[in-house]
Amino acid sequence: MADEPGDFIDMIRAFSETSAPIDFVLIFDNLDRFIYGSLVTLELTVLALILGGMLSVPMALARAYRHPLLNGPIWCYTYFFRATPLLVQTYLIYYGLGQFEFVRDSFLWGPILSQAWWCALIAFTLNTAAYTTEFLRGAIEATPHGEIEAAKASGMSAVTRTRRVVLPNAFRRALPAYSNEVIFMLHGSVVASTITLQDILGVGRWLNGRYYLAYEGFIAAMVFYMILVFFIAKLFKWWERRWLAHLRPRETSTADAKPAPAE
């Protein structure tokens, strides 16, 4: 009887290795690696979104208000990062910068620019900042003119109007589009696996290469990405219900729907 649990586990392992469509026991045995890869993916994605969001707000304001000095350079920056693949941008930073001697001699080379993690974070931050700048610019320009006039009539300065009226409304309107950007950034983070980082896809590629598998590692990575996207979508749905509640049509009660009695 003492050997029964061990025999049962051996049967499951043998079935997984020989008869099952995928070797799910092998995936389970390396689950800790996929969890670590998920943490690396989330770390890069969240930090890039935070830093990119901080960069995008002043750039979006400069673009929306057509700043004479900053509008042109910011447009060139956003065009470059939206018109080129994230993979190319990451390669240019990770592999390209090291080709310049003055970069290798700078104080940034050792602790930052020679490290794959920092290069991936820089590339992801610049990329998401470009996309966020443009759809936030559109949300700022879509601010109803009546709200601006009401803020002016209340005696608000331009800075106060921007802080209390324009940006809050722009953030609310941009929220559905930003949820897509968060998911795209999560998916784009697979680029990190091409520069030696062990993110989710990197672990999947390692598993396939280590055990000469065709797709077990990729299927496991796919499941982990689907789980992360599920929670991201649920989080943004909650935010939209909370912050965009005033835009939903109000339900008419039965009492309000009754016609007024004729006199």
C-alpha positions, 0 to 999 in steps of 0.5 A: 500500500505504501508504494501505491501513491508512487506507482500512481505518479509514475503512471501519470508521468509515463502517460504524459511522456508517451501517450499524452498530446503534450508532456504536461508533467514536464511543464509542471516540473518546470512551473517555477521557471514559468512563474519566474519568467512571468515576474520578469515579463510583468516587471518589464511591462509595468515599469515601461508603462509607468515610465512611458506614461510619465513621459507621454503626458508633457509630450501629449500636451505639447502636441495637442497645443501645437507648441512651436518648438516641441511639436515638430521634434515630438512628432518625429519621435512618435513617428519613428517609434510607431513606424518601426518594429519594437524588435528593431528598436531593441536591437538598435539599443542592445546591439547598436549602441555598443558599436560606438566607442564613446558609448562604451567609455561613458559611465552608462555603459557598465551599469545600464547599456551593457545589461540586457534588462536595462536595454529592454526597459529603455526600448519598451519605455520609448516605444509605449511612450510614443503610442501613449502620446498620440492617443492621449493627444487625441483625447486632449484635443477632444475635450468639449469646448464648453468645459474649457469655457466654463473653466475660464469663466470660473477664473481658472488659469491655463495650468489649473484648467489643464490639471483639473479639467483637461487631463482628467477628462482626457485620461477617462476618454483614453482609458479603453484605448490604453487598455489595448496598449497595455496588452500590446506592450505585454505581448511585445515584451516577448522581444526580451527573450531575443536578447537573453532575458528569461521572460515567459517566452524565453522560458518556453524556448529554453524548455523546448531546446533543453528537452528537444520538444516541438511545442510544449514550451510555447503552449505553456507560455501561451497559457501564461500570457492568456492568464495575464491578459485575462486579469488585465482586461478585468482590471480595466473593465473595473476601472471603466465602470468606476471612472466612466460611469457618468457616460453610461445612459441612465435607466429610466424607472417605471414611474418616470416612464409614465405619461403625465395625466391629462388636465 
